[in-house]
């Protein structure tokens, strides 16, 4: 029977404490690591900024358009008064042939222009 031996294994010895490492190689790896980290951080910042902006845009309040009756109720006036205010220049939006109003814009107009036309 032939002598069987265990397969040889290679081991890599660590440098001894008193041995010096190649300073150029060490500096190159440190520099490369720093550059990679900066690139990753900048890329991560960009991604985070884009996601935060998208989330904020999704949560931004959209203007609620009201019809003539809803605006009249919100302002405590009749619908004829709304028609008169629009004729005097109160802002409105045409949606498929129907007038719609944004309460905030109507109130802003009333505070400025509406007070001037009295």
Buried (B, 14 or more C-beta within 10 A) or exposed (E): EEEEEEEEEEEEEEEEEEEEEEEEEEEEEEEEEEEEEEEEEEEEEEEEEEEEEEEEEEEEEEEEBBBBEBBBEEBEEEEEBBBEBBEEEBEBEEEEEEBBBBBEBBEBBEEEBBEEEE
